[in-house]
């Protein structure tokens, strides 16, 4: 059996990670596979994978980014894990979401950042922006605090709000986007749908926008190197993005 890696979560059918990794594997002619696996029982899953010599590791998506940590031999200090690599019988947990955030926010004004969310994705943002200016957090408990958006130079949605199964972003928050600083950026980690109501409202308010695919591809690059020992071919990025944005990358 050829080597393989996978993405785990619950639900998992929405994940575009298999499309990304298998696209790169095909372009490079590597005999390996990447798949999506719904996992509910993490203990049973890791018990099985530790002894599988063909398994290179996995990416981790909601709701498991923090729940996987007790099953690992070492874990990222970020406090959330989205990439697990098997080294012999040891499992090391990393956070390549941090790399994805850096890719998504290159050139953005980080002087006053408003971060919506408090889960694993938000932890990656905090780690990536550790040296930024003022960082204001909006949790589900205070998501109605729309006055916090006033003067923001960067607004980040690190929640699932906007995805079909998670409910919409509150209308009051969308209506407050015009209070951001002139030239501000709105970044949505949600990538399905790609053009969320949050991004649409941000554009209508005159903000620059960054969609979730930018981060998704950015975090996948490091994971691919770790799993398959090869550099993803950046010259095919436009083709990959088209594949994903057209929806043909759905699992």
Number of C-alpha atoms within 10 A of each C-alpha: 8 9 17 18 25 22 23 27 20 15 15 18 13 15 21 23 23 19 20 22 25 18 20 22 20 12 12 13 9 14 12 18 18 24 18 21 17 13 18 14 8 16 12 10 14 15 11 10 17 17 13 14 14 14 19 22 26 24 26 26 20 17 16 19 22 17 14 19 19 11 16 16 11 14 21 16 11 16 16 25 29 27 29 29 20 23 12 11 12 12 20 19 26 22 28 23 29 24 21 25 25 19 16 23 20 9 8 17 16 21 14 21 25 23 23 21 23 16 18 25 24 23 20 25 22 19 18 18 18 11 11 14 12 15 18 14 17 20 16 10 8 11 16 14 13 17 12 19 23 15 18 26 22 26 25 23 23 24 22 21 21 24 18 10 9 10 10 14 18 14 12 12 17 17 14 18 26 20 16 25 17 14 14 25 25 28 26 28 26 23 22 21 15 19 17 21 18 26 24 14 20 24 16 12 18 16 24 17 20 19 20 23 21 20 25 23 23 20 24 21 21 20 25 22 12 17 24 20 10 15 13 22 13 11 8 12 13 9 12 18 15 12 16 20 17 11 13 11 20 16 14
